[in-house]
Amino acid sequence: MSYAIDYKYINMLSPRLERFGWKKKNVAICRCPMCGDSSRKKAKKRFYFYEDKSKFYVKCHNCSYCTVFGKFLEYMDGNLYKEYSLE
């Protein structure tokens, strides 16, 4: 997928992600939906969305979960993924 489509769907998914925010134009960060980051420190955010070669990837620096954005979207919301794949 293209950068613009990935960016659009990241923003559509963002209300479901804890403490989501954009650090730069092509880097976003939130709490990890896989491992939950830290149970003691709720302010920790280690789950990154980053762009590389016009494609977004996701990576957790706590549990080491790493994949392309499309696979992550499919895991988080199957219906939204169907819309994403049609674009």
C-alpha distance (Angstrom), angle and dihedral (degrees) to the residues before:
residue distance angle dihedral
M1 . . .
S2 3.75 . .
Y3 3.78 128.3 .
A4 3.82 92.4 -109.7
I5 3.81 94.3 52.7
D6 3.81 92.9 45.8
Y7 3.83 90.3 48.1
K8 3.81 90.9 50.8
Y9 3.81 93.5 51.0
I10 3.79 94.0 44.0
N11 3.80 87.3 57.4
M12 3.81 91.1 47.4
L13 3.82 90.1 52.8
S14 3.80 95.9 41.6
P15 3.85 98.5 88.9
R16 3.82 88.1 65.0
L17 3.81 93.8 52.6
E18 3.80 119.2 85.5
R19 3.81 116.4 -116.5
F20 3.83 93.1 -6.8
G21 3.80 118.4 179.0
W22 3.79 142.2 151.2
K23 3.82 114.2 -112.2
K24 3.82 94.0 -177.9
K25 3.79 136.1 -5.4
N26 3.80 90.8 -83.5
V27 3.84 103.2 25.5
A28 3.81 126.5 73.1
I29 3.79 129.6 174.5
C30 3.81 137.0 -162.7
R31 3.79 142.5 147.1
C32 3.81 112.3 -66.1
P33 3.82 112.4 -98.7
M34 3.81 89.2 -159.5
C35 3.81 103.1 53.6
G36 3.82 101.7 8.9
D37 3.82 92.1 -127.7
S38 3.80 106.6 -120.6
S39 3.79 126.1 1.6
R40 3.83 91.6 -160.5
K41 3.80 99.8 44.0
K42 3.81 111.5 46.4
A43 3.81 91.6 -177.8
K44 3.82 94.2 67.2
K45 3.79 114.6 110.8
R46 3.80 118.0 -177.3
F47 3.81 104.2 150.8
Y48 3.81 111.1 103.2
F49 3.79 134.2 -167.0
Y50 3.79 109.0 -160.5
E51 3.78 137.2 169.7
D52 3.79 124.0 -125.2
K53 3.80 122.5 170.5
S54 3.84 94.2 -12.8
K55 3.81 92.8 -52.3
F56 3.81 129.6 100.1
Y57 3.79 122.7 -129.5
V58 3.80 131.6 -174.3
K59 3.80 126.4 -140.7
C60 3.80 135.4 174.0
H61 3.79 115.0 -150.1
N62 3.81 90.3 -159.4
C63 3.83 106.4 49.2
S64 3.84 95.9 17.7
Y65 3.82 93.7 -124.3
C66 3.80 106.6 163.0
T67 3.80 132.7 170.4
V68 3.80 143.9 127.2
F69 3.80 115.8 -72.2
G70 3.83 93.8 -111.3
K71 3.81 93.1 60.4
F72 3.80 91.0 47.3
L73 3.81 90.9 49.9
E74 3.80 90.4 50.3
Y75 3.82 89.4 53.7
M76 3.82 93.9 46.9
D77 3.82 100.2 41.8
G78 3.80 123.3 4.3
N79 3.83 94.7 -170.1
L80 3.79 93.6 51.1
Y81 3.81 88.6 47.5
K82 3.83 90.0 56.0
E83 3.82 90.0 55.7
Y84 3.82 89.6 45.8
S85 3.81 92.9 52.0
L86 3.82 91.7 50.6
E87 3.81 91.5 56.7
